[in-house]
Amino acid sequence: MRFIADGMVGRLARWLRLIGNDVEYSKNSTDNELIRKAATESRTLLTSDIELYRRAIANGAEAFLVKGKTEAERLARIAERFKIDLSVDATNSRCPACNSTIRPITKEQVIDRVPPSTFKMFDEFWECTNSNCGKIYWRGSHWKKIDEHLSKAEKLLKMG
Ligand SMILES: [Zn+2]
């Protein structure tokens, strides 16, 4: 899925990227910019602002009004609406920081780029393909948190 997120739902952008969606997000975009980008780049605007939502629809853009008290609940509603699988498949993931694709790299290639303890403990690594970002990812403790977060959202989905 291709989305564009407004400032209020920015944290969701990172989750959605991680589970493989193309999500544009810039904290400083004006409402007009968001609507124009949604329309011209065929992205669905994600916003929790009812006024912005209405304006986007009136201007011919796709939009989804994000409701929910918690991050997990908001994520669950988006997943339900757009039939998004709430699991991380690193081969499809996009960089949570910058929305570029990530690619697997060898252990040898990360030797100077991750903490020594991480290097010792893990064998699989991914690198952001955007040379201005270049973040390295592995299934560390943050990964467990991600899984917990996604299963929370999934449980909410099942409860309806
Ligand atoms: Zn990146």
Backbone and ligand atoms as CSV (ligand in chain L), in Angstrom:
chain,resi,resn,atom,element,x,y,z
A,1,MET,N,N,0.831,-1.201,0.000
A,1,MET,CA,C,0.000,0.000,0.000
A,1,MET,C,C,0.867,1.253,0.000
A,2,ARG,N,N,0.333,2.290,-0.633
A,2,ARG,CA,C,1.029,3.574,-0.638
A,2,ARG,C,C,0.226,4.584,0.184
A,3,PHE,N,N,0.886,5.129,1.194
A,3,PHE,CA,C,0.216,6.074,2.082
A,3,PHE,C,C,0.999,7.377,2.153
A,4,ILE,N,N,0.313,8.390,2.679
A,4,ILE,CA,C,1.012,9.586,3.122
A,4,ILE,C,C,0.415,9.934,4.490
A,5,ALA,N,N,1.277,10.149,5.474
A,5,ALA,CA,C,0.793,10.349,6.835
A,5,ALA,C,C,0.953,11.801,7.240
A,6,ASP,N,N,-0.013,12.329,7.957
A,6,ASP,CA,C,0.138,13.694,8.468
A,6,ASP,C,C,0.901,13.647,9.800
A,7,GLY,N,N,1.291,14.812,10.300
A,7,GLY,CA,C,2.143,14.883,11.486
A,7,GLY,C,C,1.579,14.179,12.701
A,8,MET,N,N,0.242,14.155,12.817
A,8,MET,CA,C,-0.374,13.586,14.010
A,8,MET,C,C,-0.286,12.066,14.060
A,9,VAL,N,N,-0.123,11.445,12.931
A,9,VAL,CA,C,-0.041,9.983,12.933
A,9,VAL,C,C,1.353,9.506,12.513
A,10,GLY,N,N,2.345,10.388,12.728
A,10,GLY,CA,C,3.712,10.115,12.287
A,10,GLY,C,C,4.314,8.818,12.787
A,11,ARG,N,N,4.012,8.473,14.039
A,11,ARG,CA,C,4.616,7.245,14.569
A,11,ARG,C,C,4.081,6.015,13.853
A,12,LEU,N,N,2.845,6.106,13.411
A,12,LEU,CA,C,2.271,4.993,12.655
A,12,LEU,C,C,3.035,4.740,11.362
A,13,ALA,N,N,3.566,5.820,10.791
A,13,ALA,CA,C,4.310,5.693,9.539
A,13,ALA,C,C,5.450,4.701,9.698
A,14,ARG,N,N,6.139,4.748,10.827
A,14,ARG,CA,C,7.275,3.845,11.048
A,14,ARG,C,C,6.827,2.389,11.104
A,15,TRP,N,N,5.701,2.155,11.785
A,15,TRP,CA,C,5.189,0.784,11.868
A,15,TRP,C,C,4.778,0.278,10.489
A,16,LEU,N,N,4.086,1.128,9.773
A,16,LEU,CA,C,3.592,0.707,8.461
A,16,LEU,C,C,4.737,0.432,7.491
A,17,ARG,N,N,5.788,1.213,7.577
A,17,ARG,CA,C,6.968,0.974,6.728
A,17,ARG,C,C,7.590,-0.366,7.057
A,18,LEU,N,N,7.700,-0.625,8.340
A,18,LEU,CA,C,8.331,-1.851,8.799
A,18,LEU,C,C,7.597,-3.090,8.281
A,19,ILE,N,N,6.285,-3.020,8.179
A,19,ILE,CA,C,5.550,-4.176,7.673
A,19,ILE,C,C,5.330,-4.077,6.169
A,20,GLY,N,N,6.105,-3.246,5.509
A,20,GLY,CA,C,6.201,-3.327,4.054
A,20,GLY,C,C,5.439,-2.292,3.241
A,21,ASN,N,N,4.893,-1.271,3.880
A,21,ASN,CA,C,4.147,-0.264,3.131
A,21,ASN,C,C,5.002,0.965,2.809
A,22,ASP,N,N,4.673,1.573,1.684
A,22,ASP,CA,C,5.375,2.774,1.237
A,22,ASP,C,C,4.659,3.979,1.849
A,23,VAL,N,N,5.274,4.575,2.853
A,23,VAL,CA,C,4.608,5.669,3.579
A,23,VAL,C,C,5.429,6.953,3.546
A,24,GLU,N,N,4.902,7.951,2.850
A,24,GLU,CA,C,5.518,9.276,2.850
A,24,GLU,C,C,5.154,9.960,4.149
A,25,TYR,N,N,6.131,10.614,4.744
A,25,TYR,CA,C,5.825,11.335,5.964
A,25,TYR,C,C,6.814,12.462,6.152
A,26,SER,N,N,6.310,13.652,6.288
A,26,SER,CA,C,7.170,14.759,6.626
A,26,SER,C,C,6.446,15.630,7.630
A,27,LYS,N,N,7.122,15.850,8.751
A,27,LYS,CA,C,6.522,16.590,9.856
A,27,LYS,C,C,6.062,17.978,9.423
A,28,ASN,N,N,6.764,18.561,8.451
A,28,ASN,CA,C,6.525,19.959,8.125
A,28,ASN,C,C,5.578,20.206,6.954
A,29,SER,N,N,4.989,19.145,6.419
A,29,SER,CA,C,4.087,19.339,5.281
A,29,SER,C,C,2.838,20.110,5.704
A,30,THR,N,N,2.407,21.036,4.844
A,30,THR,CA,C,1.139,21.721,5.103
A,30,THR,C,C,-0.004,20.831,4.642
A,31,ASP,N,N,-1.211,21.172,5.067
A,31,ASP,CA,C,-2.379,20.392,4.653
A,31,ASP,C,C,-2.502,20.342,3.138
A,32,ASN,N,N,-2.272,21.497,2.494
A,32,ASN,CA,C,-2.389,21.542,1.037
A,32,ASN,C,C,-1.379,20.622,0.363
A,33,GLU,N,N,-0.167,20.618,0.889
A,33,GLU,CA,C,0.863,19.733,0.323
A,33,GLU,C,C,0.475,18.269,0.478
A,34,LEU,N,N,-0.046,17.940,1.650
A,34,LEU,CA,C,-0.453,16.554,1.901
A,34,LEU,C,C,-1.538,16.122,0.919
A,35,ILE,N,N,-2.518,16.980,0.732
A,35,ILE,CA,C,-3.631,16.639,-0.161
A,35,ILE,C,C,-3.140,16.520,-1.602
A,36,ARG,N,N,-2.281,17.464,-2.010
A,36,ARG,CA,C,-1.788,17.427,-3.384
A,36,ARG,C,C,-0.963,16.162,-3.637
A,37,LYS,N,N,-0.091,15.842,-2.684
A,37,LYS,CA,C,0.732,14.637,-2.840
A,37,LYS,C,C,-0.115,13.373,-2.868
A,38,ALA,N,N,-1.108,13.313,-1.987
A,38,ALA,CA,C,-1.982,12.144,-1.958
A,38,ALA,C,C,-2.629,11.955,-3.329
A,39,ALA,N,N,-3.107,13.053,-3.906
A,39,ALA,CA,C,-3.807,12.968,-5.184
A,39,ALA,C,C,-2.853,12.662,-6.341
A,40,THR,N,N,-1.722,13.346,-6.408
A,40,THR,CA,C,-0.850,13.176,-7.572
A,40,THR,C,C,-0.023,11.888,-7.501
A,41,GLU,N,N,0.258,11.401,-6.302
A,41,GLU,CA,C,1.082,10.193,-6.194
A,41,GLU,C,C,0.244,8.961,-5.858
A,42,SER,N,N,-1.097,9.104,-5.973
A,42,SER,CA,C,-2.006,8.002,-5.639
A,42,SER,C,C,-1.670,7.366,-4.292
A,43,ARG,N,N,-1.572,8.215,-3.298
A,43,ARG,CA,C,-1.349,7.724,-1.944
A,43,ARG,C,C,-2.607,7.976,-1.129
A,44,THR,N,N,-2.878,7.095,-0.180
A,44,THR,CA,C,-4.001,7.306,0.725
A,44,THR,C,C,-3.523,8.136,1.907
A,45,LEU,N,N,-4.184,9.252,2.125
A,45,LEU,CA,C,-3.805,10.124,3.234
A,45,LEU,C,C,-4.321,9.550,4.552
A,46,LEU,N,N,-3.417,9.364,5.501
A,46,LEU,CA,C,-3.789,8.912,6.835
A,46,LEU,C,C,-3.758,10.109,7.766
A,47,THR,N,N,-4.881,10.395,8.377
A,47,THR,CA,C,-4.933,11.544,9.268
A,47,THR,C,C,-5.954,11.294,10.370
A,48,SER,N,N,-5.736,11.932,11.520
A,48,SER,CA,C,-6.743,11.850,12.571
A,48,SER,C,C,-7.483,13.184,12.687
A,49,ASP,N,N,-7.270,14.027,11.703
A,49,ASP,CA,C,-7.889,15.351,11.679
A,49,ASP,C,C,-9.093,15.329,10.728
A,50,ILE,N,N,-10.277,15.427,11.305
A,50,ILE,CA,C,-11.517,15.284,10.524
A,50,ILE,C,C,-11.629,16.341,9.422
A,51,GLU,N,N,-11.164,17.563,9.730
A,51,GLU,CA,C,-11.233,18.633,8.728
A,51,GLU,C,C,-10.340,18.320,7.531
A,52,LEU,N,N,-9.127,17.898,7.835
A,52,LEU,CA,C,-8.181,17.553,6.769
A,52,LEU,C,C,-8.719,16.369,5.955
A,53,TYR,N,N,-9.275,15.401,6.653
A,53,TYR,CA,C,-9.862,14.241,5.990
A,53,TYR,C,C,-10.942,14.671,4.994
A,54,ARG,N,N,-11.838,15.532,5.460
A,54,ARG,CA,C,-12.941,15.992,4.596
A,54,ARG,C,C,-12.434,16.765,3.396
A,55,ARG,N,N,-11.438,17.628,3.648
A,55,ARG,CA,C,-10.883,18.417,2.542
A,55,ARG,C,C,-10.215,17.527,1.502
A,56,ALA,N,N,-9.514,16.503,1.978
A,56,ALA,CA,C,-8.839,15.585,1.054
A,56,ALA,C,C,-9.858,14.890,0.160
A,57,ILE,N,N,-10.919,14.377,0.774
A,57,ILE,CA,C,-11.962,13.687,0.011
A,57,ILE,C,C,-12.593,14.654,-0.992
A,58,ALA,N,N,-12.890,15.875,-0.537
A,58,ALA,CA,C,-13.516,16.874,-1.412
A,58,ALA,C,C,-12.617,17.233,-2.587
A,59,ASN,N,N,-11.305,17.071,-2.398
A,59,ASN,CA,C,-10.360,17.390,-3.464
A,59,ASN,C,C,-9.964,16.162,-4.285
A,60,GLY,N,N,-10.705,15.100,-4.129
A,60,GLY,CA,C,-10.482,13.933,-4.974
A,60,GLY,C,C,-9.346,13.030,-4.546
A,61,ALA,N,N,-8.821,13.231,-3.330
A,61,ALA,CA,C,-7.748,12.340,-2.853
A,61,ALA,C,C,-8.360,11.201,-2.043
A,62,GLU,N,N,-7.653,10.092,-1.996
A,62,GLU,CA,C,-8.047,9.009,-1.105
A,62,GLU,C,C,-7.614,9.391,0.295
A,63,ALA,N,N,-8.449,9.099,1.283
A,63,ALA,CA,C,-8.067,9.427,2.653
A,63,ALA,C,C,-8.708,8.449,3.616
A,64,PHE,N,N,-8.076,8.247,4.741
A,64,PHE,CA,C,-8.625,7.391,5.787
A,64,PHE,C,C,-8.497,8.116,7.118
A,65,LEU,N,N,-9.617,8.225,7.813
A,65,LEU,CA,C,-9.625,8.895,9.110
A,65,LEU,C,C,-9.192,7.897,10.179
A,66,VAL,N,N,-8.041,8.160,10.782
A,66,VAL,CA,C,-7.462,7.219,11.739
A,66,VAL,C,C,-8.007,7.495,13.131
A,67,LYS,N,N,-8.748,6.538,13.680
A,67,LYS,CA,C,-9.256,6.678,15.035
A,67,LYS,C,C,-8.614,5.616,15.918
A,68,GLY,N,N,-8.733,5.819,17.225
A,68,GLY,CA,C,-8.186,4.845,18.161
A,68,GLY,C,C,-7.421,5.546,19.253
A,69,LYS,N,N,-7.491,4.977,20.456
A,69,LYS,CA,C,-6.865,5.627,21.604
A,69,LYS,C,C,-5.385,5.309,21.684
A,70,THR,N,N,-5.021,4.119,21.270
A,70,THR,CA,C,-3.618,3.719,21.376
A,70,THR,C,C,-3.045,3.503,19.977
A,71,GLU,N,N,-1.725,3.484,19.936
A,71,GLU,CA,C,-1.010,3.212,18.690
A,71,GLU,C,C,-1.451,1.860,18.111
A,72,ALA,N,N,-1.560,0.860,19.000
A,72,ALA,CA,C,-1.946,-0.486,18.554
A,72,ALA,C,C,-3.343,-0.462,17.946
A,73,GLU,N,N,-4.243,0.289,18.565
A,73,GLU,CA,C,-5.613,0.354,18.071
A,73,GLU,C,C,-5.666,1.044,16.703
A,74,ARG,N,N,-4.898,2.111,16.562
A,74,ARG,CA,C,-4.883,2.819,15.273
A,74,ARG,C,C,-4.302,1.929,14.171
A,75,LEU,N,N,-3.248,1.225,14.538
A,75,LEU,CA,C,-2.620,0.322,13.582
A,75,LEU,C,C,-3.603,-0.793,13.185
A,76,ALA,N,N,-4.323,-1.310,14.176
A,76,ALA,CA,C,-5.298,-2.373,13.913
A,76,ALA,C,C,-6.382,-1.900,12.949
A,77,ARG,N,N,-6.844,-0.673,13.134
A,77,ARG,CA,C,-7.904,-0.162,12.255
A,77,ARG,C,C,-7.422,0.016,10.830
A,78,ILE,N,N,-6.199,0.469,10.687
A,78,ILE,CA,C,-5.640,0.635,9.341
A,78,ILE,C,C,-5.466,-0.743,8.685
A,79,ALA,N,N,-4.944,-1.687,9.472
A,79,ALA,CA,C,-4.725,-3.040,8.944
A,79,ALA,C,C,-6.041,-3.659,8.496
A,80,GLU,N,N,-7.081,-3.434,9.272
A,80,GLU,CA,C,-8.386,-3.997,8.951
A,80,GLU,C,C,-8.941,-3.384,7.666
A,81,ARG,N,N,-8.849,-2.079,7.566
A,81,ARG,CA,C,-9.409,-1.375,6.418
A,81,ARG,C,C,-8.694,-1.729,5.111
A,82,PHE,N,N,-7.366,-1.870,5.190
A,82,PHE,CA,C,-6.594,-2.075,3.961
A,82,PHE,C,C,-6.060,-3.501,3.826
A,83,LYS,N,N,-6.561,-4.401,4.684
A,83,LYS,CA,C,-6.161,-5.818,4.630
A,83,LYS,C,C,-4.643,-5.970,4.647
A,84,ILE,N,N,-4.035,-5.344,5.622
A,84,ILE,CA,C,-2.584,-5.398,5.749
A,84,ILE,C,C,-2.207,-6.464,6.767
A,85,ASP,N,N,-1.274,-7.298,6.391
A,85,ASP,CA,C,-0.778,-8.345,7.272
A,85,ASP,C,C,0.121,-7.725,8.343
A,86,LEU,N,N,-0.226,-7.984,9.608
A,86,LEU,CA,C,0.528,-7.358,10.702
A,86,LEU,C,C,1.733,-8.191,11.122
A,87,SER,N,N,2.573,-8.521,10.183
A,87,SER,CA,C,3.795,-9.220,10.567
A,87,SER,C,C,4.964,-8.659,9.770
A,88,VAL,N,N,6.141,-8.772,10.352
A,88,VAL,CA,C,7.320,-8.211,9.712
A,88,VAL,C,C,7.999,-9.287,8.864
A,89,ASP,N,N,8.116,-9.025,7.589
A,89,ASP,CA,C,8.883,-9.882,6.706
A,89,ASP,C,C,10.012,-8.992,6.171
A,90,ALA,N,N,11.202,-9.217,6.699
A,90,ALA,CA,C,12.291,-8.276,6.417
A,90,ALA,C,C,12.560,-8.116,4.921
A,91,THR,N,N,12.200,-9.117,4.121
A,91,THR,CA,C,12.454,-8.982,2.682
A,91,THR,C,C,11.542,-7.929,2.054
A,92,ASN,N,N,10.420,-7.621,2.725
A,92,ASN,CA,C,9.504,-6.599,2.209
A,92,ASN,C,C,9.547,-5.296,2.985
A,93,SER,N,N,10.262,-5.280,4.080
A,93,SER,CA,C,10.254,-4.111,4.951
A,93,SER,C,C,10.840,-2.893,4.256
A,94,ARG,N,N,10.385,-1.737,4.682
A,94,ARG,CA,C,11.018,-0.492,4.285
A,94,ARG,C,C,11.638,0.123,5.532
A,95,CYS,N,N,12.626,0.953,5.333
A,95,CYS,CA,C,13.335,1.553,6.460
A,95,CYS,C,C,12.372,2.428,7.266
A,96,PRO,N,N,12.181,2.144,8.563
A,96,PRO,CA,C,11.260,2.952,9.371
A,96,PRO,C,C,11.688,4.416,9.437
A,97,ALA,N,N,12.969,4.657,9.305
A,97,ALA,CA,C,13.470,6.027,9.439
A,97,ALA,C,C,13.232,6.861,8.179
A,98,CYS,N,N,13.378,6.257,6.996
A,98,CYS,CA,C,13.337,7.095,5.788
A,98,CYS,C,C,12.463,6.563,4.660
A,99,ASN,N,N,11.848,5.403,4.820
A,99,ASN,CA,C,10.916,4.841,3.823
A,99,ASN,C,C,11.606,4.247,2.592
A,100,SER,N,N,12.929,4.126,2.586
A,100,SER,CA,C,13.586,3.451,1.462
A,100,SER,C,C,13.504,1.939,1.676
A,101,THR,N,N,13.784,1.182,0.613
A,101,THR,CA,C,13.796,-0.268,0.784
A,101,THR,C,C,15.045,-0.669,1.578
A,102,ILE,N,N,15.001,-1.847,2.189
A,102,ILE,CA,C,16.190,-2.364,2.865
A,102,ILE,C,C,16.625,-3.648,2.169
A,103,ARG,N,N,17.920,-3.990,2.272
A,103,ARG,CA,C,18.411,-5.210,1.624
A,103,ARG,C,C,19.294,-5.971,2.611
A,104,PRO,N,N,19.323,-7.300,2.455
A,104,PRO,CA,C,20.183,-8.091,3.331
A,104,PRO,C,C,21.650,-7.810,3.042
A,105,ILE,N,N,22.466,-7.747,4.054
A,105,ILE,CA,C,23.909,-7.640,3.833
A,105,ILE,C,C,24.608,-8.695,4.683
A,106,THR,N,N,25.831,-8.990,4.302
A,106,THR,CA,C,26.536,-10.067,5.005
A,106,THR,C,C,27.051,-9.574,6.344
A,107,LYS,N,N,27.296,-10.534,7.197
A,107,LYS,CA,C,27.827,-10.246,8.529
A,107,LYS,C,C,29.166,-9.498,8.412
A,108,GLU,N,N,29.975,-9.900,7.462
A,108,GLU,CA,C,31.287,-9.263,7.292
A,108,GLU,C,C,31.144,-7.759,7.006
A,109,GLN,N,N,30.097,-7.423,6.279
A,109,GLN,CA,C,29.913,-6.020,5.891
A,109,GLN,C,C,29.516,-5.103,7.045
A,110,VAL,N,N,29.056,-5.682,8.148
A,110,VAL,CA,C,28.604,-4.814,9.242
A,110,VAL,C,C,29.600,-4.765,10.400
A,111,ILE,N,N,30.708,-5.433,10.229
A,111,ILE,CA,C,31.630,-5.599,11.368
A,111,ILE,C,C,31.974,-4.289,12.075
A,112,ASP,N,N,32.180,-3.209,11.313
A,112,ASP,CA,C,32.524,-1.927,11.944
A,112,ASP,C,C,31.318,-1.028,12.154
A,113,ARG,N,N,30.139,-1.544,11.849
A,113,ARG,CA,C,28.966,-0.664,11.839
A,113,ARG,C,C,27.930,-0.999,12.901
A,114,VAL,N,N,28.140,-2.061,13.642
A,114,VAL,CA,C,27.231,-2.386,14.749
A,114,VAL,C,C,28.075,-2.633,16.001
A,115,PRO,N,N,27.450,-2.542,17.186
A,115,PRO,CA,C,28.206,-2.802,18.419
A,115,PRO,C,C,28.755,-4.229,18.397
A,116,PRO,N,N,29.947,-4.440,18.981
A,116,PRO,CA,C,30.566,-5.772,18.976
A,116,PRO,C,C,29.655,-6.866,19.535
A,117,SER,N,N,28.898,-6.549,20.580
A,117,SER,CA,C,28.018,-7.565,21.173
A,117,SER,C,C,26.929,-7.982,20.175
A,118,THR,N,N,26.446,-7.008,19.417
A,118,THR,CA,C,25.435,-7.279,18.395
A,118,THR,C,C,26.033,-8.161,17.303
A,119,PHE,N,N,27.246,-7.825,16.919
A,119,PHE,CA,C,27.924,-8.585,15.874
A,119,PHE,C,C,28.079,-10.046,16.298
A,120,LYS,N,N,28.399,-10.246,17.558
A,120,LYS,CA,C,28.602,-11.604,18.064
A,120,LYS,C,C,27.293,-12.384,18.099
A,121,MET,N,N,26.221,-11.689,18.480
A,121,MET,CA,C,24.967,-12.382,18.753
A,121,MET,C,C,24.110,-12.679,17.530
A,122,PHE,N,N,24.252,-11.896,16.472
A,122,PHE,CA,C,23.332,-12.033,15.342
A,122,PHE,C,C,24.065,-12.371,14.040
A,123,ASP,N,N,23.356,-13.057,13.156
A,123,ASP,CA,C,23.967,-13.442,11.884
A,123,ASP,C,C,23.297,-12.785,10.684
A,124,GLU,N,N,22.081,-12.315,10.890
A,124,GLU,CA,C,21.364,-11.705,9.765
A,124,GLU,C,C,21.259,-10.206,9.956
A,125,PHE,N,N,21.620,-9.474,8.910
A,125,PHE,CA,C,21.556,-8.015,8.976
A,125,PHE,C,C,20.964,-7.454,7.698
A,126,TRP,N,N,20.323,-6.302,7.827
A,126,TRP,CA,C,19.773,-5.591,6.673
A,126,TRP,C,C,20.260,-4.152,6.693
A,127,GLU,N,N,20.353,-3.601,5.500
A,127,GLU,CA,C,20.850,-2.231,5.384
A,127,GLU,C,C,19.855,-1.409,4.575
A,128,CYS,N,N,19.632,-0.174,5.007
A,128,CYS,CA,C,18.788,0.733,4.239
A,128,CYS,C,C,19.520,1.082,2.931
A,129,THR,N,N,18.770,1.038,1.812
A,129,THR,CA,C,19.408,1.268,0.506
A,129,THR,C,C,19.660,2.743,0.214
A,130,ASN,N,N,19.120,3.631,1.044
A,130,ASN,CA,C,19.337,5.061,0.859
A,130,ASN,C,C,20.688,5.430,1.482
A,131,SER,N,N,21.637,5.866,0.637
A,131,SER,CA,C,22.994,6.092,1.146
A,131,SER,C,C,23.049,7.250,2.145
A,132,ASN,N,N,22.057,8.125,2.117
A,132,ASN,CA,C,22.017,9.204,3.102
A,132,ASN,C,C,21.547,8.719,4.470
A,133,CYS,N,N,20.979,7.531,4.502
A,133,CYS,CA,C,20.461,6.980,5.758
A,133,CYS,C,C,21.341,5.810,6.166
A,134,GLY,N,N,21.285,4.707,5.395
A,134,GLY,CA,C,22.199,3.587,5.588
A,134,GLY,C,C,22.072,2.859,6.915
A,135,LYS,N,N,20.938,2.982,7.580
A,135,LYS,CA,C,20.779,2.319,8.880
A,135,LYS,C,C,20.865,0.796,8.737
A,136,ILE,N,N,21.424,0.169,9.765
A,136,ILE,CA,C,21.537,-1.291,9.802
A,136,ILE,C,C,20.460,-1.841,10.738
A,137,TYR,N,N,19.838,-2.929,10.310
A,137,TYR,CA,C,18.811,-3.562,11.142
A,137,TYR,C,C,19.154,-5.016,11.407
A,138,TRP,N,N,18.746,-5.487,12.572
A,138,TRP,CA,C,18.905,-6.900,12.927
A,138,TRP,C,C,17.779,-7.231,13.889
A,139,ARG,N,N,17.603,-8.542,14.142
A,139,ARG,CA,C,16.483,-8.949,14.995
A,139,ARG,C,C,16.871,-8.890,16.467
A,140,GLY,N,N,17.157,-7.713,16.952
A,140,GLY,CA,C,17.582,-7.539,18.342
A,140,GLY,C,C,16.410,-7.350,19.274
A,141,SER,N,N,16.683,-6.771,20.418
A,141,SER,CA,C,15.633,-6.618,21.435
A,141,SER,C,C,14.498,-5.743,20.918
A,142,HIS,N,N,14.833,-4.758,20.074
A,142,HIS,CA,C,13.774,-3.905,19.538
A,142,HIS,C,C,12.809,-4.722,18.687
A,143,TRP,N,N,13.327,-5.800,18.102
A,143,TRP,CA,C,12.497,-6.651,17.253
A,143,TRP,C,C,11.409,-7.322,18.079
A,144,LYS,N,N,11.786,-7.760,19.292
A,144,LYS,CA,C,10.817,-8.389,20.178
A,144,LYS,C,C,9.693,-7.417,20.514
A,145,LYS,N,N,10.074,-6.169,20.754
A,145,LYS,CA,C,9.084,-5.145,21.076
A,145,LYS,C,C,8.134,-4.931,19.898
A,146,ILE,N,N,8.708,-4.956,18.711
A,146,ILE,CA,C,7.903,-4.773,17.511
A,146,ILE,C,C,6.874,-5.890,17.398
A,147,ASP,N,N,7.335,-7.131,17.603
A,147,ASP,CA,C,6.432,-8.280,17.541
A,147,ASP,C,C,5.316,-8.161,18.573
A,148,GLU,N,N,5.686,-7.740,19.786
A,148,GLU,CA,C,4.682,-7.586,20.844
A,148,GLU,C,C,3.645,-6.558,20.437
A,149,HIS,N,N,4.139,-5.470,19.887
A,149,HIS,CA,C,3.261,-4.384,19.479
A,149,HIS,C,C,2.300,-4.837,18.373
A,150,LEU,N,N,2.833,-5.549,17.411
A,150,LEU,CA,C,2.007,-6.019,16.308
A,150,LEU,C,C,0.992,-7.061,16.780
A,151,SER,N,N,1.411,-7.931,17.713
A,151,SER,CA,C,0.423,-8.920,18.164
A,151,SER,C,C,-0.668,-8.267,18.999
A,152,LYS,N,N,-0.332,-7.176,19.685
A,152,LYS,CA,C,-1.360,-6.420,20.408
A,152,LYS,C,C,-2.401,-5.907,19.409
A,153,ALA,N,N,-1.918,-5.339,18.324
A,153,ALA,CA,C,-2.834,-4.818,17.312
A,153,ALA,C,C,-3.662,-5.939,16.704
A,154,GLU,N,N,-3.027,-7.080,16.501
A,154,GLU,CA,C,-3.729,-8.219,15.906
A,154,GLU,C,C,-4.840,-8.719,16.821
A,155,LYS,N,N,-4.551,-8.759,18.114
A,155,LYS,CA,C,-5.554,-9.199,19.085
A,155,LYS,C,C,-6.764,-8.272,19.033
A,156,LEU,N,N,-6.503,-6.970,18.951
A,156,LEU,CA,C,-7.591,-6.003,18.870
A,156,LEU,C,C,-8.452,-6.271,17.648
A,157,LEU,N,N,-7.787,-6.630,16.545
A,157,LEU,CA,C,-8.501,-6.934,15.311
A,157,LEU,C,C,-9.449,-8.104,15.499
A,158,LYS,N,N,-8.937,-9.131,16.138
A,158,LYS,CA,C,-9.731,-10.358,16.321
A,158,LYS,C,C,-10.921,-10.100,17.214
A,159,MET,N,N,-10.762,-9.183,18.182
A,159,MET,CA,C,-11.870,-8.848,19.062
A,159,MET,C,C,-12.946,-8.046,18.329
A,160,GLY,N,N,-12.537,-7.479,17.189
A,160,GLY,CA,C,-13.480,-6.687,16.400
A,160,GLY,C,C,-13.610,-5.326,16.990
L,1,ZN,ZN,ZN,16.720,4.569,5.751
